[in-house]
Amino acid sequence: MRRLLALLVLIGAPALAREVRGRISHTEEGSEEARKLAGGASVMRMNVVTESGAVVTLTAQEGITQVFERSQPTALAEVRTEARIKVTVDDDCKLESELCVAARIEIDRPSGLTRIDAVKEHAVVAEDPGMKAMGSSRGDARDAADDLGEPVKRRFIKGELTNLGSDKLVLADSRFGLRSGVARLDNSIYLAVAPEIDLHFGDWLALGLGLPLNVRAYADGFYDTHKLKFREGDYSRASDYARILRFLTLGRKEDQFFVNVSPLFAASIGHGAIVRRYNANIESPQEAFGYDKKVGAEIDAYGRYGGFEAFTGDLMHPNHFLAGLAFVKPLGWLTGSARETWGWTSLGVSTAMDLAAPYTLDRGPNGYPQVGDTDICPQPGVDYCEPDDPIVTQTRRAQVVGVDLETKVVKSENADVKPYLDYSRLLDISNPSGPGARANGGGGWTAGVLGRFNAGDVKVHAFRLVGELRYFDGNYLPGYFDTFYEVQKYQFVTGKADTGYEPKLRTILDRDPAHKRAGYYLEAAYQYNGGLALMAAYEDSFHVSGPDSICFGCTDLQKYVGSRNLTLHIEYPAYSWLQFFASFYRRSFDGPVDASHPLGDNTLIYGAARVHVLWIFFLNARVFRSWRPDPVLGEMKNLWGGDFDLEIGYEFDRSTRNKR
């Protein structure tokens, strides 16, 4: 019977058949339904990336499908992943049914993957991992062209569209160079030198290394007592050597496997209800060229039925910040069009914690917070004492846990829309200290929608929109671990710096849980062709029920919620002669404003530019407004700073970028 059916298929093929040409991206055993229809015969299911860039699902059945390689008959087992094939199917066969049986398969090229094949496959088969609304990933920033120079459509751009969160310019090209400049550090003048190399191996692997060195220049000269005087303390601890690794990246955010080890990024977990663009290195940079000492690490992995994210803000001291998310996709078994929407429904649990969060600051007789220095740190009897940081007499665990649910309601060639629902809670602490101190944390709900949209084929306009509604207790704050956390954990500043501000954990826990608030978060981002990128975000909240005051017996500094935040960002990392970015953050600015100090002490500004002046000469400049604790008052002061250097080096792998 099967032979008769095969004969009828072959007879009808010339008049009632069509061809599908492409490359096999995946093979597996046929579905249970297909095996039943085959009456027990062997059935293979194939995903084929066609020459037009679409993905179709076909079935090959033993006894029905004839297989040829170089015009010679061969076995069905020779149809393997990566093979280029020409498939003859019945004209009435519905490819989306996953039950379309091929009449004839011709293997044109049994193995190998050309560059154009890879681009086309990425354009259509990159899967959404789920629980990645805040994924920090940029789309492919380069044009794709086939061997004849013809452009092809690139993959759907998703994830973050900017490098928001970095305090330094992130370059897309491979390069090597020697940077040199003058730096003022520790009230002394140094000649700063740093050899650097950045290597990008396609989209999969990137590695950056650098060795910052500071040679004393004044007042003893560069070469005194017949030896160079390097800055003391630059490499006195094991953690100081971590900054030599500028970045190591495997894959991309939202790929099935992704690793990032670097100080040059901000991290988010899930939808951002707990961790939103956390950056471990926002205190005023005191190193030449902006080298940071905290190197973070992130690893993500996912499959058809679930996955996880894990992150630490400091590899050498991971107890200061850890975060993670694990999720399952219970409908991952769905196939066809349902798989592209409901099949990505994800249910996750997440947590983030600072196991040594400041709780009580060491204050002098005048009530001012005390700041550590090399003469008194380490200090017995305190939980934390490091030079240039406030001294902390007591620490507690600050931990937020959450449950996350999302699904996808729209998935098309140019649109991807995901609603989500989160609940998160700040856990209680043990042994609160001080009069009136409280130990109970509150919780909050977040309902949001993430929309990602692409327009254009080769040069893509990418849009990313986020809208959230929130409801939360007074003793909770959405996005608790945010960009400012590493400063606010010492003093939760909501306006001008003041000695009366307390650590963030203590401030939030001391609030009234009966005070209920509602709020919102809005974000819009745009990117053109991997070049110009813009982003803006705003959030706020308002009182809806319970006591009017957010805390018991509030002082003037404590009555401000700290939930009004604004973020603006622009970048252009693509010109061959000029690359730049600028970021502006204003957080917790519902507090008092001093007319003589309009930016307050809750503003973060980063800006950087790189100019290619001659073939091997580059100028690098950076400006920032960040924090340092005042050594006398102990307040977290907003200070301006910057650096400038000359680089002798060379950029390569720039051919595609120069087409713009």
Secondary structure in CASP SS format (residue, H / E / C, confidence):
PFRMAT SS
TARGET T0000
AUTHOR 0000-0000-0000
METHOD secondary structure of the structure
MODEL  1
M C 1.00
R H 1.00
R H 1.00
L H 1.00
L H 1.00
A H 1.00
L H 1.00
L H 1.00
V H 1.00
L H 1.00
I H 1.00
G H 1.00
A H 1.00
P H 1.00
A H 1.00
L H 1.00
A E 1.00
R E 1.00
E E 1.00
V E 1.00
R E 1.00
G E 1.00
R E 1.00
I E 1.00
S E 1.00
H E 1.00
T E 1.00
E E 1.00
E E 1.00
G C 1.00
S C 1.00
E H 1.00
E H 1.00
A H 1.00
R H 1.00
K H 1.00
L H 1.00
A C 1.00
G C 1.00
G C 1.00
A C 1.00
S C 1.00
V E 1.00
M E 1.00
R E 1.00
M E 1.00
N E 1.00
V E 1.00
V E 1.00
T E 1.00
E C 1.00
S C 1.00
G C 1.00
A C 1.00
V E 1.00
V E 1.00
T E 1.00
L E 1.00
T E 1.00
A E 1.00
Q E 1.00
E C 1.00
G C 1.00
I C 1.00
T C 1.00
Q E 1.00
V E 1.00
F E 1.00
E E 1.00
R C 1.00
S C 1.00
Q E 1.00
P E 1.00
T E 1.00
A C 1.00
L H 1.00
A H 1.00
E H 1.00
V C 1.00
R C 1.00
T C 1.00
E C 1.00
A C 1.00
R E 1.00
I E 1.00
K E 1.00
V E 1.00
T E 1.00
V E 1.00
D E 1.00
D C 1.00
D C 1.00
C C 1.00
K C 1.00
L H 1.00
E H 1.00
S H 1.00
E C 1.00
L C 1.00
C C 1.00
V E 1.00
A C 1.00
A C 1.00
R E 1.00
I E 1.00
E E 1.00
I E 1.00
D E 1.00
R E 1.00
P C 1.00
S C 1.00
G C 1.00
L C 1.00
T C 1.00
R H 1.00
I H 1.00
D H 1.00
A H 1.00
V H 1.00
K H 1.00
E H 1.00
H H 1.00
A H 1.00
V H 1.00
V H 1.00
A C 1.00
E C 1.00
D C 1.00
P C 1.00
G C 1.00
M C 1.00
K C 1.00
A C 1.00
M C 1.00
G C 1.00
S C 1.00
S C 1.00
R C 1.00
G C 1.00
D C 1.00
A C 1.00
R C 1.00
D C 1.00
A C 1.00
A E 1.00
D C 1.00
D C 1.00
L C 1.00
G C 1.00
E C 1.00
P E 1.00
V C 1.00
K C 1.00
R C 1.00
R C 1.00
F C 1.00
I C 1.00
K C 1.00
G C 1.00
E C 1.00
L C 1.00
T C 1.00
N C 1.00
L C 1.00
G C 1.00
S C 1.00
D C 1.00
K C 1.00
L C 1.00
V C 1.00
L C 1.00
A C 1.00
D C 1.00
S E 1.00
R E 1.00
F E 1.00
G E 1.00
L E 1.00
R E 1.00
S E 1.00
G E 1.00
V E 1.00
A E 1.00
R E 1.00
L E 1.00
D C 1.00
N C 1.00
S E 1.00
I E 1.00
Y E 1.00
L E 1.00
A E 1.00
V E 1.00
A E 1.00
P E 1.00
E E 1.00
I E 1.00
D E 1.00
L E 1.00
H E 1.00
F E 1.00
G C 1.00
D C 1.00
W C 1.00
L E 1.00
A E 1.00
L E 1.00
G E 1.00
L E 1.00
G E 1.00
L C 1.00
P C 1.00
L E 1.00
N E 1.00
V E 1.00
R E 1.00
A E 1.00
Y E 1.00
A C 1.00
D C 1.00
G C 1.00
F C 1.00
Y E 1.00
D E 1.00
T C 1.00
H C 1.00
K E 1.00
L E 1.00
K C 1.00
F E 1.00
R C 1.00
E C 1.00
G C 1.00
D C 1.00
Y C 1.00
S C 1.00
R C 1.00
A H 1.00
S H 1.00
D H 1.00
Y H 1.00
A H 1.00
R H 1.00
I H 1.00
L E 1.00
R E 1.00
F E 1.00
L E 1.00
T E 1.00
L E 1.00
G C 1.00
R C 1.00
K C 1.00
E C 1.00
D C 1.00
Q C 1.00
F E 1.00
F E 1.00
V E 1.00
N E 1.00
V E 1.00
S E 1.00
P C 1.00
L C 1.00
F C 1.00
A C 1.00
A E 1.00
S E 1.00
I E 1.00
G C 1.00
H C 1.00
G C 1.00
A C 1.00
I C 1.00
V E 1.00
R E 1.00
R E 1.00
Y E 1.00
N C 1.00
A C 1.00
N C 1.00
I C 1.00
E E 1.00
S C 1.00
P C 1.00
Q C 1.00
E C 1.00
A H 1.00
F H 1.00
G H 1.00
Y C 1.00
D C 1.00
K C 1.00
K C 1.00
V C 1.00
G E 1.00
A E 1.00
E E 1.00
I E 1.00
D E 1.00
A E 1.00
Y E 1.00
G E 1.00
R C 1.00
Y C 1.00
G E 1.00
G E 1.00
F E 1.00
E E 1.00
A E 1.00
F E 1.00
T E 1.00
G C 1.00
D C 1.00
L C 1.00
M C 1.00
H C 1.00
P H 1.00
N H 1.00
H H 1.00
F C 1.00
L E 1.00
A E 1.00
G E 1.00
L E 1.00
A E 1.00
F E 1.00
V E 1.00
K C 1.00
P C 1.00
L C 1.00
G C 1.00
W C 1.00
L C 1.00
T C 1.00
G H 1.00
S H 1.00
A H 1.00
R H 1.00
E H 1.00
T C 1.00
W H 1.00
G H 1.00
W H 1.00
T C 1.00
S E 1.00
L E 1.00
G E 1.00
V E 1.00
S E 1.00
T E 1.00
A E 1.00
M E 1.00
D E 1.00
L E 1.00
A E 1.00
A E 1.00
P E 1.00
Y E 1.00
T E 1.00
L E 1.00
D C 1.00
R E 1.00
G C 1.00
P C 1.00
N C 1.00
G C 1.00
Y C 1.00
P E 1.00
Q C 1.00
V E 1.00
G C 1.00
D C 1.00
T C 1.00
D C 1.00
I C 1.00
C C 1.00
P C 1.00
Q C 1.00
P C 1.00
G C 1.00
V C 1.00
D C 1.00
Y E 1.00
C C 1.00
E C 1.00
P C 1.00
D C 1.00
D C 1.00
P E 1.00
I C 1.00
V E 1.00
T E 1.00
Q E 1.00
T E 1.00
R E 1.00
R E 1.00
A E 1.00
Q E 1.00
V E 1.00
V E 1.00
G E 1.00
V E 1.00
D E 1.00
L E 1.00
E E 1.00
T C 1.00
K C 1.00
V C 1.00
V E 1.00
K E 1.00
S C 1.00
E C 1.00
N C 1.00
A E 1.00
D E 1.00
V E 1.00
K E 1.00
P E 1.00
Y E 1.00
L E 1.00
D E 1.00
Y E 1.00
S E 1.00
R E 1.00
L E 1.00
L C 1.00
D C 1.00
I C 1.00
S C 1.00
N C 1.00
P C 1.00
S C 1.00
G C 1.00
P C 1.00
G C 1.00
A C 1.00
R C 1.00
A C 1.00
N C 1.00
G C 1.00
G C 1.00
G E 1.00
G E 1.00
W E 1.00
T E 1.00
A E 1.00
G E 1.00
V E 1.00
L E 1.00
G E 1.00
R E 1.00
F E 1.00
N E 1.00
A E 1.00
G C 1.00
D C 1.00
V C 1.00
K C 1.00
V C 1.00
H E 1.00
A E 1.00
F E 1.00
R E 1.00
L E 1.00
V E 1.00
G E 1.00
E E 1.00
L E 1.00
R E 1.00
Y E 1.00
F E 1.00
D E 1.00
G C 1.00
N C 1.00
Y C 1.00
L C 1.00
P C 1.00
G C 1.00
Y C 1.00
F E 1.00
D C 1.00
T C 1.00
F C 1.00
Y H 1.00
E H 1.00
V H 1.00
Q H 1.00
K C 1.00
Y C 1.00
Q C 1.00
F C 1.00
V C 1.00
T C 1.00
G C 1.00
K C 1.00
A C 1.00
D C 1.00
T C 1.00
G C 1.00
Y C 1.00
E C 1.00
P C 1.00
K H 1.00
L H 1.00
R H 1.00
T H 1.00
I H 1.00
L H 1.00
D C 1.00
R E 1.00
D C 1.00
P C 1.00
A C 1.00
H C 1.00
K E 1.00
R E 1.00
A E 1.00
G E 1.00
Y E 1.00
Y E 1.00
L E 1.00
E E 1.00
A E 1.00
A E 1.00
Y E 1.00
Q E 1.00
Y E 1.00
N C 1.00
G C 1.00
G C 1.00
L C 1.00
A E 1.00
L E 1.00
M E 1.00
A E 1.00
A E 1.00
Y E 1.00
E E 1.00
D E 1.00
S E 1.00
F E 1.00
H E 1.00
V E 1.00
S E 1.00
G C 1.00
P C 1.00
D C 1.00
S C 1.00
I C 1.00
C E 1.00
F C 1.00
G C 1.00
C C 1.00
T C 1.00
D C 1.00
L C 1.00
Q C 1.00
K C 1.00
Y C 1.00
V C 1.00
G C 1.00
S C 1.00
R C 1.00
N E 1.00
L E 1.00
T E 1.00
L E 1.00
H E 1.00
I E 1.00
E E 1.00
Y E 1.00
P C 1.00
A C 1.00
Y C 1.00
S C 1.00
W C 1.00
L E 1.00
Q E 1.00
F E 1.00
F E 1.00
A E 1.00
S E 1.00
F E 1.00
Y E 1.00
R E 1.00
R C 1.00
S C 1.00
F C 1.00
D C 1.00
G C 1.00
P C 1.00
V C 1.00
D E 1.00
A C 1.00
S C 1.00
H E 1.00
P C 1.00
L C 1.00
G C 1.00
D C 1.00
N C 1.00
T E 1.00
L E 1.00
I E 1.00
Y E 1.00
G E 1.00
A E 1.00
A E 1.00
R E 1.00
V E 1.00
H E 1.00
V E 1.00
L E 1.00
W C 1.00
I C 1.00
F E 1.00
F E 1.00
L E 1.00
N E 1.00
A E 1.00
R E 1.00
V E 1.00
F E 1.00
R E 1.00
S E 1.00
W E 1.00
R E 1.00
P E 1.00
D C 1.00
P C 1.00
V C 1.00
L C 1.00
G C 1.00
E C 1.00
M E 1.00
K E 1.00
N E 1.00
L E 1.00
W E 1.00
G E 1.00
G E 1.00
D E 1.00
F E 1.00
D E 1.00
L E 1.00
E E 1.00
I E 1.00
G E 1.00
Y E 1.00
E E 1.00
F E 1.00
D C 1.00
R C 1.00
S C 1.00
T C 1.00
R H 1.00
N H 1.00
K H 1.00
R C 1.00
END
